[in-house]
Amino acid sequence: MRRIAVLTSGGDAPGMNPCIRAVVRKSLYHGLEVVGVRRGFHGLVTGDFMEMKSRMVGDILQRGGTILKSARSEEFKTEEGRAKALLQIRTCEIDAVVGIGGDGTFKGLHLLSEMGVPTVGIPATIDNDVGSTEYAIGFDTACNTVLDAINKIRDTATSHERTYVIEVMGRDSGHIALATGLAGGAESILIPEIEYDIQQVCTRIMDGARQGKSHSIVIVAEGAGGEPPVSTGGAFQEGAAYRIGHQIANTTGFETRIIVLGHIQRGGAPSVRDRILATMFGAKAVDLLLAGEDNAVVGMCANQVRAIPFDEALAMKRPINMDYYELANILSNL
C-alpha cells in the first residue's frame, strides 16, 4: 500500500471535509501518498485527480460541503465507464480507493472491489439511512439546522396563532423528520415509513386548539405518503408539505402556512458530533487499508467504530426508531 485515492460522492453532507482531512493526514502520517478525486466517480472515470498535501486540508474542519466536489456519473454505471476508471487508477498507480457517501457510493465502490481494487466506504448522508451505522456523517448537523428553523418558526406560529407545516428532506427516509419532530415538540410527524391518516392529524390539531394550544407544528418528510416532489425540466411540482398543508387548512379552517426547508439542511459548519465522527471514520478507513481489511464499510455501533463487508452492509436497511415515534405521539397529545 503506497498510494490511496479519496473521493466524495452523492449528496453533500456537513462533515465530509473533516473526513477528507482525516484520511489525508492519517495517510501522510503513515508515509502514504494521497490522491484527491474531484467530482466523485465522474472524476474517477475522467482522471480528474490532484495530489493531496497536509496544507491542502488545513482550515477545512469548519467548512460544509466538500472541497473535492461531488457529481453523479451515469458513465460509471456502465462496464465501459468502469473500465475507464480502472485504467485511470492503474495509470496513476493508485493502490486503494476511499469513498465518502451513502449507499450509492458504496455500490460503486463494491463494483470497483470486484474489479480488484481495494476499497473502503465511509457513510456520509444527512438522511442517516445507511443500515451499517447508527449515525452517518452529516445527520446531526442537518437535524440541528432543522431544529433551529423549527424554533424560529414556532415564535411566529405562536404570535399569529397559526398552524405551520414544515417539510424536511427524506424521500425514502424519515430519520430527520422523526428526530427533529421529537426534539422540536411537533404535534404530528409524517414520514414515508408509516402511513398516516390526514383526518387524525387534523383532529389532533383541533383537539389541541380546544385545550388552549395557540399554534401547531407539523413536520413532514418530503416522501411522506409516497409522493415525493418530481422534477419537471428544472422546476419541481408542489410536494408533500403543500398537499398536506392544504388538506389541514381545508379541514380545520385554521390559518396554515407551509415551509419547505430544502437544501439549507445540507449546508453549514458541521457540529461537534459530526466532526468527531468524520475524523474517526476517516482514520479508521486508513487503518483498515493498511491492515489489508478492505472491501468494507466503516460504521458506528454501540459507540464503537467497526468495519462491515460490502455485501453485508448493502443488504442492511436502517429502520426508524419506533420508540421515538411512539413517544412523540404521546407527548404531543397532551
ZAMI-113023 format. One record per residue: z, x, y of N, C-alpha, C, O in turn. Coordinates in steps of 0.05 Angstrom, whole numbers, padded with zeros to 5 digits, always signed. Layout:
ZXYZXYZXYZXY...
***
This chain:
+00000+00017-00024+00000+00000+00000+00000+00018+00025+00019+00032+00030-00022+00017+00040-00025+00034+00063-00030+00018+00089-00020+00024+00110-00046-00004+00086-00054-00019+00110-00052-00049+00104-00062-00059+00085-00038-00063+00122-00033-00092+00120-00046-00106+00143-00045-00097+00166-00059-00129+00137-00070-00146+00158-00052-00170+00162-00040-00180+00142-00050-00180+00186-00034-00204+00192-00051-00223+00209-00066-00215+00227-00050-00249+00202-00065-00269+00216-00048-00294+00219-00029-00299+00204-00055-00310+00239-00043-00337+00243-00065-00357+00240-00088-00353+00250-00059-00380+00228-00080-00400+00222-00068-00428+00225-00044-00432+00223-00086-00447+00230-00078-00475+00233-00066-00480+00260-00070-00464+00279-00051-00501+00263-00038-00508+00288-00018-00487+00296-00003-00477+00279-00017-00480+00322+00003-00460+00331+00031-00472+00330+00034-00496+00332+00050-00455+00328+00078-00463+00327+00096-00443+00341+00091-00419+00338+00115-00452+00357+00133-00433+00370+00148-00416+00349+00160-00426+00331+00146-00390+00352+00158-00372+00333+00137-00355+00318+00144-00335+00305+00112-00362+00321+00091-00345+00309+00091-00317+00320+00088-00298+00305+00095-00315+00346+00095-00288+00358+00118-00271+00349+00114-00248+00342+00143-00281+00348+00165-00265+00336+00159-00257+00307+00168-00236+00299+00145-00274+00293+00138-00268+00265+00118-00245+00264+00121-00226+00248+00098-00246+00281+00078-00225+00283+00093-00198+00289+00087-00178+00277+00110-00200+00308+00126-00176+00317+00141-00164+00293+00141-00140+00289+00154-00181+00277+00169-00171+00255+00152-00158+00234+00159-00137+00223+00129-00171+00228+00110-00160+00208+00101-00132+00217+00100-00113+00202+00093-00130+00243+00082-00105+00253+00103-00083+00253+00098-00061+00243+00126-00089+00264+00146-00067+00267+00159-00060+00241+00166-00037+00237+00163-00079+00223+00174-00072+00196+00154-00055+00181+00162-00037+00167+00128-00061+00184+00108-00046+00170+00107-00017+00181+00106+00002+00166+00107-00015+00208+00107+00011+00220+00131+00028+00213+00130+00052+00209+00154+00015+00210+00179+00028+00202+00176+00041+00175+00187+00063+00170+00161+00028+00157+00156+00039+00130+00131+00056+00128+00123+00063+00106+00120+00063+00151+00097+00081+00151+00071+00068+00145+00051+00082+00138+00069+00042+00146+00044+00028+00141+00028+00024+00167+00039+00024+00188+00002+00020+00164-00015+00013+00186-00018-00018+00186-00018-00030+00165-00022-00029+00210-00024-00058+00212-00050-00065+00227-00055-00054+00248-00065-00084+00216-00089-00094+00229-00084-00123+00236-00076-00140+00220-00088-00130+00262-00086-00157+00271-00113-00171+00268-00133-00160+00276-00113-00195+00256-00138-00210+00253-00138-00233+00274-00120-00250+00273-00157-00232+00291-00159-00253+00312-00171-00278+00301-00190-00277+00285-00160-00301+00309-00172-00327+00303-00172-00334+00273-00192-00345+00263-00151-00326+00259-00147-00335+00232-00168-00327+00212-00179-00304+00214-00175-00345+00194-00195-00339+00173-00223-00335+00185-00239-00321+00173-00228-00347+00208-00253-00342+00221-00256-00313+00228-00277-00301+00224-00235-00301+00238-00235-00272+00244-00237-00255+00220-00247-00233+00221-00226-00265+00197-00228-00250+00172-00257-00249+00163-00266-00229+00152-00271-00271+00167-00300-00272+00159-00317-00255+00177-00335-00241+00167-00311-00255+00203-00328-00241+00222-00319-00212+00228-00333-00197+00241-00296-00204+00217-00286-00177+00221-00275-00174+00249-00277-00152+00261-00262-00194+00260-00250-00193+00287-00222-00181+00285-00202-00195+00285-00221-00155+00282-00197-00140+00276-00188-00123+00300-00205-00115+00316-00163-00116+00301-00153-00097+00320-00129-00082+00308-00112-00095+00295-00127-00057+00313-00104-00041+00304-00079-00050+00320-00080-00053+00344-00057-00055+00306-00032-00064+00319-00012-00041+00321-00005-00029+00301-00004-00036+00345+00017-00015+00350+00042-00029+00360+00042-00052+00367+00064-00014+00360+00090-00025+00366+00091-00038+00394+00102-00059+00397+00079-00024+00413+00080-00035+00441+00064-00060+00444+00068-00075+00463+00044-00065+00427+00028-00089+00429+00043-00114+00423+00035-00136+00431+00066-00111+00409+00082-00135+00402+00108-00135+00418+00127-00150+00412+00109-00117+00438+00133-00118+00456+00132-00141+00475+00110-00150+00483+00155-00152+00481+00157-00174+00501+00142-00199+00493+00131-00213+00509+00141-00205+00466+00128-00230+00457+00148-00248+00443+00141-00271+00435+00173-00240+00440+00193-00256+00426+00195-00284+00439+00199-00304+00426+00194-00285+00466+00199-00309+00481+00174-00326+00486+00175-00347+00498+00151-00316+00476+00126-00330+00482+00118-00349+00460+00119-00342+00436+00110-00373+00468+00100-00393+00448+00071-00386+00441+00060-00366+00451+00060-00402+00423+00032-00397+00414+00031-00372+00397+00050-00365+00383+00007-00359+00396+00003-00336+00380-00016-00317+00394-00038-00324+00403-00008-00292+00397-00025-00272+00410-00050-00266+00394-00069-00255+00405-00050-00272+00368-00073-00268+00351-00093-00291+00352-00114-00290+00340-00086-00312+00366-00102-00337+00368-00105-00350+00340-00098-00338+00320-00114-00375+00341-00117-00390+00316-00142-00406+00318-00150-00416+00339-00155-00410+00295-00180-00426+00294-00185-00436+00266-00175-00425+00247-00200-00458+00264-00209-00468+00238-00233-00452+00229-00248-00442+00246-00237-00451+00203-00261-00437+00193-00273-00453+00170-00263-00451+00147-00294-00467+00175-00308-00481+00154-00322-00461+00136-00325-00466+00112-00331-00439+00147-00345-00419+00132-00328-00407+00110-00338-00402+00088-00303-00403+00116-00285-00390+00096-00281-00409+00072-00274-00399+00050-00285-00435+00076-00282-00453+00053-00305-00451+00033-00303-00462+00011-00326-00437+00040-00348-00433+00022-00346-00406+00007-00332-00388+00017-00359-00404-00016-00358-00379-00031-00371-00357-00015-00362-00334-00016-00393-00363-00001-00406-00343+00015-00388-00333+00037-00388-00309+00043-00374-00351+00050-00355-00343+00071-00333-00325+00061-00326-00306+00074-00322-00332+00038-00301-00316+00027-00311-00289+00018-00297-00269+00020-00336-00288+00009-00348-00262+00002-00350-00244+00026-00346-00220+00024-00358-00256+00049-00359-00241+00074-00332-00230+00082-00329-00207+00090-00311-00247+00079-00284-00239+00086-00275-00216+00068-00263-00197+00077-00281-00218+00042-00274-00197+00023-00287-00170+00031-00275-00149+00029-00312-00172+00039-00327-00148+00047-00314-00135+00072-00311-00111+00073-00306-00152+00091-00292-00142+00115-00266-00129+00107-00259-00108+00118-00251-00141+00089-00226-00130+00080-00230-00103+00067-00215-00084+00073-00250-00101+00050-00255-00076+00036-00265-00054+00055-00257-00031+00054-00283-00062+00073-00294-00043+00093-00272-00031+00110-00273-00008+00117-00253-00048+00118-00231-00039+00136-00208-00027+00120-00188-00019+00131-00212-00025+00094-00192-00013+00076-00164-00027+00079-00144-00014+00080-00165-00053+00080-00141-00069+00081-00130-00074+00053-00145-00082+00036-00105-00068+00049-00093-00069+00022-00080-00096+00017-00076-00103-00007-00073-00111+00037-00059-00137+00034-00061-00153+00059-00066-00142+00081-00058-00179+00057-00060-00198+00080-00035-00215+00081-00027-00227+00061-00023-00216+00105-00001-00234+00110-00011-00257+00128-00023-00251+00149-00008-00282+00119-00018-00305+00135+00005-00322+00143+00023-00329+00128+00005-00330+00169+00026-00346+00181+00015-00373+00187-00003-00375+00204+00025-00395+00175+00014-00421+00180+00026-00441+00160+00048-00437+00150+00011-00463+00155+00020-00484+00137+00006-00484+00111-00005-00463+00102+00005-00507+00098-00007-00509+00071-00036-00501+00071-00045-00488+00051-00051-00508+00092-00079-00500+00093-00082-00470+00093-00100-00459+00080-00065-00456+00108-00065-00427+00108-00059-00416+00080-00071-00397+00071-00039-00428+00067-00032-00418+00040-00054-00422+00020-00058-00405+00002-00069-00444+00023-00092-00448+00005-00113-00426+00008-00124-00416-00011-00118-00419+00034-00136-00398+00039-00127-00371+00028-00143-00356+00017-00101-00365+00031-00090-00340+00021-00091-00340-00009-00097-00319-00022-00086-00363-00022-00087-00364-00051-00115-00358-00061-00118-00345-00082-00135-00368-00047-00163-00362-00055-00168-00332-00053-00182-00321-00070-00158-00320-00032-00161-00291-00029-00147-00276-00052-00158-00257-00063-00123-00286-00059-00108-00273-00081-00124-00274-00107-00123-00256-00123-00138-00296-00111-00154-00299-00136-00178-00280-00136-00190-00276-00157-00185-00270-00112-00207-00251-00110-00196-00222-00111-00211-00203-00108-00170-00219-00116-00159-00193-00120-00145-00181-00095-00137-00158-00096-00141-00197-00074-00128-00187-00050-00099-00195-00051-00093-00219-00052-00080-00176-00050-00051-00184-00049-00046-00199-00023-00054-00190-00001-00033-00222-00025-00027-00238-00001+00001-00249-00002+00013-00252-00023+00012-00254+00022+00038-00267+00025+00035-00288+00048+00024-00281+00069+00045-00312+00043+00045-00333+00064+00072-00337+00077+00092-00335+00064+00071-00343+00102+00096-00348+00118+00093-00376+00130+00074-00380+00145+00112-00394+00124+00109-00422+00134+00115-00424+00164+00137-00418+00173+00095-00434+00179+00099-00439+00207+00084-00464+00214+00059-00464+00216+00098-00486+00218+00086-00512+00226+00108-00529+00238+00130-00532+00226+00102-00541+00261+00123-00558+00273+00128-00583+00256+00150-00595+00259+00110-00591+00239+00113-00615+00222+00135-00611+00201+00146-00630+00190+00141-00586+00194+00161-00579+00174+00155-00593+00147+00173-00601+00133+00129-00595+00141+00121-00609+00116+00113-00590+00093+00100-00599+00074+00121-00565+00096+00116-00545+00074+00138-00548+00054+00162-00544+00060+00131-00554+00029+00151-00560+00009+00168-00537+00000+00189-00541-00012+00158-00513+00004+00171-00489-00007+00194-00478+00011+00206-00458+00004+00199-00491+00033+00221-00481+00051+00235-00505+00063+00223-00526+00069+00261-00501+00069+00276-00522+00082+00268-00524+00111+00268-00546+00123+00262-00502+00123+00254-00501+00151+00230-00483+00154+00229-00461+00144+00209-00493+00168+00186-00477+00175+00189-00468+00204+00202-00481+00220+00177-00445+00210+00177-00435+00238+00165-00455+00257+00143-00466+00251+00178-00461+00279+00168-00479+00299+00180-00507+00299+00180-00520+00320+00192-00515+00277+00203-00542+00275+00226-00546+00294+00227-00566+00308+00244-00527+00295+00268-00530+00311+00261-00532+00341+00272-00548+00355+00243-00514+00350+00235-00514+00378+00221-00541+00385+00226-00552+00406+00203-00550+00367+00189-00575+00373+00209-00598+00375+00206-00615+00393+00228-00599+00357+00248-00620+00359+00265-00619+00385+00271-00639+00396+00271-00595+00394+00286-00592+00419+00269-00601+00442+00279-00612+00462+00243-00596+00441+00225-00605+00462+00224-00636+00463+00225-00648+00485+00222-00648+00440+00222-00677+00438+00248-00689+00448+00249-00708+00463+00270-00677+00439+00296-00687+00447+00301-00685+00477+00312-00703+00489+00291-00664+00489+00293-00661+00518+00278-00684+00532+00287-00695+00552+00254-00690+00521+00238-00713+00532+00253-00739+00528+00253-00756+00546+00265-00744+00505+00279-00768+00500+00302-00772+00520+00306-00793+00531+00317-00750+00525+00339-00751+00544+00330-00759+00571+00343-00775+00585+00307-00748+00580+00297-00754+00607+00287-00783+00608+00291-00797+00627+00272-00791+00587+00262-00818+00586+00284-00839+00585+00282-00860+00597+00306-00833+00572+00328-00851+00570+00340-00857+00597+00349-00880+00603+00340-00837+00615+00351-00842+00642+00335-00864+00656+00347-00882+00668+00309-00862+00654+00292-00883+00667+00294-00909+00652+00294-00930+00664+00295-00908+00625+00298-00933+00609+00323-00948+00617+00323-00972+00619+00344-00933+00621+00370-00946+00629+00368-00958+00657+00377-00980+00662+00356-00942+00675+00354-00951+00703+00338-00977+00706+00345-00994+00723+00317-00979+00691+00299-01002+00694+00301-01022+00672+00286-01042+00671+00320-01018+00653+00325-01036+00631+00299-01042+00615+00291-01065+00612+00287-01021+00606+00262-01023+00591+00264-01014+00562+00284-01001+00555+00244-01021+00547+00241-01010+00520+00220-00988+00522+00198-00993+00533+00226-00965+00511+00206-00943+00510+00198-00937+00482+00216-00933+00464+00172-00936+00477+00162-00927+00451+00151-00899+00455+00132-00895+00470+00162-00880+00440+00155-00852+00444+00141-00842+00418+00153-00842+00397+00116-00833+00421+00101-00823+00398+00104-00793+00397+00099-00778+00416+00111-00783+00373+00113-00754+00368+00093-00746+00346+00081-00764+00333+00088-00721+00343+00069-00711+00324+00078-00717+00295+00102-00718+00290+00059-00720+00277+00065-00725+00249+00046-00745+00237+00052-00768+00234+00021-00735+00231+00001-00752+00219+00010-00761+00191+00008-00785+00184+00020-00743+00175+00028-00748+00148+00058-00743+00143+00068-00748+00121+00072-00734+00163+00100-00726+00160+00117-00737+00182+00110-00736+00206+00140-00748+00175+00158-00760+00194+00182-00743+00201+00202-00753+00212+00181-00717+00195+00205-00700+00199+00213-00697+00228+00236-00699+00234+00193-00694+00246+00200-00692+00274+00212-00718+00284+00232-00718+00298+00199-00740+00277+00209-00767+00286+00237-00772+00276+00254-00782+00291+00241-00766+00251+00267-00772+00239+00289-00755+00251+00311-00765+00258+00285-00729+00254+00305-00711+00265+00311-00718+00293+00335-00719+00301+00291-00722+00310+00296-00728+00338+00306-00756+00342+00321-00761+00361+00297-00775+00325+00307-00802+00328+00337-00803+00322+00352-00817+00336+00346-00789+00302+00374-00788+00295+00390-00774+00317+00411-00783+00326+00380-00751+00326+00394-00735+00346+00393-00749+00374+00411-00745+00390+00372-00765+00378+00369-00778+00404+00379-00806+00406+00376-00819+00427+00390-00816+00384+00401-00843+00384+00381-00865+00386+00386-00886+00399+00357-00862+00374+00336-00882+00376+00345-00908+00361+00358-00907+00341+00336-00931+00372+00342-00956+00359+00326-00960+00334+00335-00973+00315+00301-00949+00333+00284-00951+00309+00268-00925+00307+00261-00913+00327+00263-00917+00282+00248-00893+00276+00226-00901+00256+00232-00911+00234+00201-00898+00264+00179-00907+00247+00163-00882+00238+00153-00867+00255+00161-00879+00212+00148-00855+00201+00128-00862+00179+00130-00884+00168+00110-00844+00173+00089-00850+00153+00100-00855+00124+00088-00870+00109+00122-00842+00118+00132-00843+00091+00145-00870+00083+00148-00876+00060+00152-00886+00103+00167-00911+00098+00153-00934+00112+00148-00933+00137+00146-00955+00098+00135-00979+00110+00155-00992+00129+00179-00992+00123+00145-01003+00150+00163-01017+00168+00154-01045+00173+00130-01052+00169+00172-01062+00181+00167-01090+00189+00170-01092+00219+00192-01090+00229+00148-01096+00233+00150-01097+00262+00168-01119+00272+00180-01117+00294+00170-01141+00256+00188-01163+00264+00217-01154+00263+00233-01161+00280+00224-01137+00243+00251-01127+00242+00257-01108+00265+00279-01108+00276+00237-01092+00272+00240-01074+00295+00246-01091+00321+00264-01084+00336+00231-01112+00324+00234-01129+00348+00261-01143+00347+00274-01146+00368+00269-01153+00324+00295-01166+00321+00317-01148+00328+00337-01156+00341+00316-01123+00320+00336-01103+00326+00338-01099+00356+00360-01097+00367+00315-01097+00369+00315-01094+00398+00328-01118+00412+00344-01114+00431+00320-01142+00404+00331-01166+00416+00361-01169+00410+00376-01178+00428+00370-01163+00386+00398-01164+00379+00414-01144+00397+00436-01150+00406+00402-01121+00401+00416-01101+00418+00419-01111+00447+00439-01107+00459+00398-01125+00456+00400-01136+00484+00422-01157+00485+00436-01159+00505+00424-01173+00464+00446-01194+00464+00473-01181+00464+00493-01193+00473+00475-01157+00452+00501-01143+00451+00507-01128+00476+00528-01115+00478+00488-01128+00495+00493-01115+00520+00478-01089+00525+00482-01076+00545+00460-01082+00506+00444-01057+00510+00424-01062+00532+00411-01083+00533+00422-01043+00550+00404-01047+00573+00376-01036+00568+00358-01041+00584+00373-01021+00546+00347-01009+00540+00346-01003+00510+00366-01004+00496+00322-00995+00501+00318-00987+00474+00298-00965+00472+00279-00963+00488+00302-00947+00453+00283-00925+00448+00273-00927+00420+00289-00929+00401+00247-00928+00417+00234-00929+00390+00217-00903+00387+00199-00898+00402+00224-00888+00366+00209-00863+00361+00188-00869+00339+00195-00880+00318+00163-00861+00344+00141-00867+00326+00126-00841+00319+00117-00828+00337+00124-00835+00293+00107-00813+00285+00078-00822+00288+00072-00846+00282+00060-00805+00295+00032-00813+00301+00018-00826+00277-00001-00841+00281+00028-00820+00253+00015-00831+00229+00030-00855+00218+00024-00864+00196+00049-00865+00233+00065-00888+00223+00047-00912+00219+00030-00919+00235+00050-00926+00196+00034-00949+00190+00007-00941+00178-00010-00958+00173+00003-00915+00173-00022-00906+00160-00046-00907+00178-00069-00906+00168-00042-00908+00204-00065-00909+00223-00062-00889+00245-00057-00896+00268-00065-00863+00239-00064-00843+00260-00088-00844+00278-00108-00857+00271-00086-00833+00302-00109-00834+00321-00133-00820+00309-00130-00800+00294-00157-00830+00315-00182-00819+00304-00198-00808+00327-00202-00820+00348-00208-00783+00322-00225-00770+00343-00252-00785+00345-00264-00791+00325-00260-00789+00369-00286-00802+00374-00301-00787+00395-00301-00794+00419-00314-00765+00387-00330-00749+00405-00314-00737+00428-00323-00737+00451-00291-00726+00421-00274-00713+00441-00253-00731+00452-00232-00721+00462-00256-00757+00451-00236-00776+00461-00220-00786+00436-00229-00783+00414-00198-00799+00442-00182-00810+00420-00177-00839+00424-00171-00849+00446-00179-00854+00402-00171-00882+00403-00141-00884+00407-00126-00865+00401-00132-00906+00417-00104-00910+00420-00090-00910+00393-00100-00923+00374-00068-00896+00391-00055-00891+00365-00032-00910+00360-00030-00932+00370-00014-00900+00342+00008-00917+00332+00026-00928+00354+00033-00951+00353+00033-00911+00373+00052-00920+00394+00040-00943+00410+00055-00961+00417+00015-00942+00417+00003-00964+00432+00003-00990+00416+00009-01011+00426-00005-00988+00391-00005-01012+00374+00023-01024+00371+00026-01048+00374+00042-01007+00366+00069-01016+00362+00081-01026+00388+00095-01046+00389+00076-01011+00410+00087-01019+00436+00077-01046+00445+00093-01062+00456+00051-01052+00441+00040-01078+00448+00052-01100+00431+00058-01122+00441+00057-01094+00406+00069-01114+00388+00098-01120+00397+00106-01143+00397+00113-01100+00405+00140-01103+00414+00141-01120+00440+00157-01138+00443+00124-01113+00458+00123-01127+00484+00116-01156+00480+00128-01174+00493+00096-01162+00463+00088-01189+00459+00109-01206+00444+00111-01229+00450+00123-01193+00426+00143-01208+00410+00169-01212+00425+00181-01234+00424+00179-01191+00439+00205-01193+00452+00203-01203+00480+00222-01215+00490+00180-01199+00493+00178-01206+00521+00191-01186+00540+00192-01190+00564+00202-01164+00529+00215-01144+00545+00194-01125+00557+00173-01120+00546+00201-01114+00581+00184-01094+00593+00183-01069+00575+00204-01058+00569+00160-01061+00568+00157-01039+00548+00138-01018+00559+00117-01024+00571+00146-00993+00555+00130-00971+00564+00124-00953+00539+00140-00951+00521+00101-00940+00540+00092-00923+00518+00087-00895+00527+00074-00890+00547+00099-00876+00513+00097-00847+00519+00086-00833+00495+00097-00835+00473+00065-00818+00498+00054-00801+00477+00059-00772+00485+00046-00762+00504+00076-00758+00471+00084-00731+00479+00062-00710+00473+00059-00691+00487+00047-00714+00452+00023-00697+00446+00030-00668+00443+00050-00661+00431+00011-00651+00453+00012-00622+00447+00035-00607+00461+00039-00584+00456+00049-00621+00479+00072-00608+00491+00092-00599+00470+00108-00580+00474+00092-00612+00447+00110-00606+00425+00104-00579+00412+00122-00568+00399+00080-00569+00415+00073-00544+00402+00080-00520+00419+00081-00497+00408+00083-00524+00445+00086-00501+00463+00115-00495+00469+00134-00507+00459+00118-00475+00487+00145-00468+00496+00157-00444+00482+00149-00437+00460+00177-00433+00495+00192-00410+00483+00206-00419+00458+00219-00439+00458+00204-00403+00436+00217-00411+00411+00248-00410+00414+00258-00393+00429+00261-00427+00400+00290-00429+00401+00302-00405+00386+00288-00389+00373+00328-00401+00389+00342-00380+00375+00337-00382+00345+00331-00363+00331+00340-00407+00335+00336-00411+00306+00308-00402+00297+00305-00389+00276+00288-00410+00312+00261-00403+00304+00255-00374+00307+00240-00362+00291+00267-00361+00327+00263-00332+00330+00275-00316+00306+00263-00298+00296+00299-00324+00299+00312-00311+00276+00298-00316+00250+00293-00298+00235+00290-00342+00246+00276-00349+00222+00249-00334+00220+00243-00323+00199+00235-00333+00242+00209-00319+00242+00212-00289+00236+00196-00277+00222+00233-00278+00248+00238-00249+00244+00245-00243+00215+00236-00224+00203+00262-00260+00203+00270-00256+00175+00246-00260+00156+00242-00244+00138+00230-00280+00162+00206-00285+00145+00186-00262+00147+00176-00253+00126+00181-00253+00171+00162-00231+00174+00170-00206+00160+00154-00193+00147+00196-00199+00163+00206-00175+00150+00206-00178+00119+00199-00159+00105+00212-00202+00110+00212-00207+00081+00184-00204+00069+00181-00194+00047+00164-00213+00084+00136-00211+00074+00129-00182+00069+00116-00176+00049+00136-00165+00087+00130-00136+00084+00145-00125+00060+00134-00109+00045+00170-00132+00057+00186-00123+00035+00174-00131+00008+00173-00115-00011+00164-00156+00007+00151-00165-00017+00126-00149-00024+00123-00141-00048+00110-00143-00005+00086-00128-00010+00092-00100-00019+00079-00089-00037+00112-00088-00007+00120-00061-00015+00131-00060-00043+00129-00040-00057+00143-00082-00051+00155-00084-00078+00135-00093-00099+00141-00096-00122+00110-00099-00090+00090-00108-00108+00092-00137-00116+00080-00146-00135+00108-00153-00100+00112-00181-00106+00095-00198-00087+00105-00211-00069+00069-00196-00091+00051-00210-00073+00043-00237-00084+00055-00247-00103+00022-00249-00072+00012-00276-00080+00035-00296-00081+00038-00312-00100+00050-00297-00059+00074-00314-00058+00077-00324-00029+00065-00315-00010+00094-00344-00027+00102-00356-00001+00131-00350+00004+00148-00354-00013+00137-00342+00028+00165-00338+00037+00177-00365+00044+00163-00381+00056+00202-00369+00039+00215-00394+00046+00245-00391+00049+00256-00370+00042+00258-00412+00060+00287-00412+00063+00299-00434+00045+00290-00457+00047+00318-00427+00029+00332-00446+00012+00361-00440+00012+00369-00417+00005+00378-00459+00019+00407-00455+00020+00414-00430+00036+00432-00414+00029+00401-00428+00059+00405-00406+00078+00398-00378+00067+00407-00358+00077+00382-00378+00046+00373-00352+00034+00343-00351+00035+00329-00371+00028+00332-00328+00043+00303-00324+00043+00294-00317+00015+00306-00300+00002+00274-00331+00006+00264-00327-00021+00234-00326-00022+00221-00332-00001+00223-00319-00045+00193-00319-00049+00186-00337-00072+00200-00337-00092+00165-00353-00069+00156-00372-00089+00126-00367-00094+00111-00364-00075+00117-00366-00119+00089-00362-00125+00072-00384-00112+00081-00407-00109+00047-00377-00105+00030-00396-00091+00026-00422-00107+00028-00444-00095+00021-00420-00133+00017-00444-00149+00040-00463-00146+00036-00488-00143+00064-00453-00148+00088-00469-00147+00092-00480-00118+00099-00503-00115+00088-00463-00099+00092-00471-00071+00073-00493-00062+00081-00512-00049+00047-00491-00070+00027-00510-00062+00031-00537-00076+00022-00558-00067+00045-00537-00099+00050-00561-00114+00074-00577-00103+00077-00600-00109+00090-00563-00086+00114-00575-00075+00107-00593-00051+00089-00587-00035+00121-00615-00049+00119-00633-00026+00147-00636-00014+00167-00639-00029+00149-00634+00012+00175-00636+00025+00181-00665+00032+00169-00677+00050+00200-00678+00018+00207-00706+00024+00224-00708+00049+00236-00688+00058+00224-00731+00061+00242-00735+00084+00271-00738+00074+00275-00743+00050+00289-00734+00092+00318-00736+00085+00326-00765+00088+00331-00775+00110+00329-00779+00066+00336-00807+00066+00364-00811+00077+00370-00833+00088+00382-00792+00074+00409-00794+00085+00407-00796+00116+00421-00812+00128+00389-00780+00128+00385-00782+00157+00375-00809+00165+00384-00821+00184+00355-00819+00149+00343-00844+00156+00363-00867+00154+00364-00884+00172+00378-00868+00133+00398-00890+00130+00420-00888+00151+00429-00908+00161+00429-00864+00157+00450-00860+00177+00440-00869+00205+00454-00882+00220+00415-00862+00211+00404-00870+00237+00403-00901+00239+00408-00912+00260+00395-00914+00217+00395-00944+00217+00422-00956+00221+00425-00975+00236+00442-00944+00208+00470-00954+00211+00479-00952+00239+00490-00971+00251+00476-00928+00251+00487-00923+00277+00473-00938+00299+00485-00945+00319+00447-00943+00295+00431-00957+00316+00436-00987+00316+00428-01001+00335+00448-00997+00295+00452-01026+00292+00477-01035+00307+00481-01059+00310+00494-01016+00315+00520-01024+00327+00519-01022+00357+00539-01028+00371
***
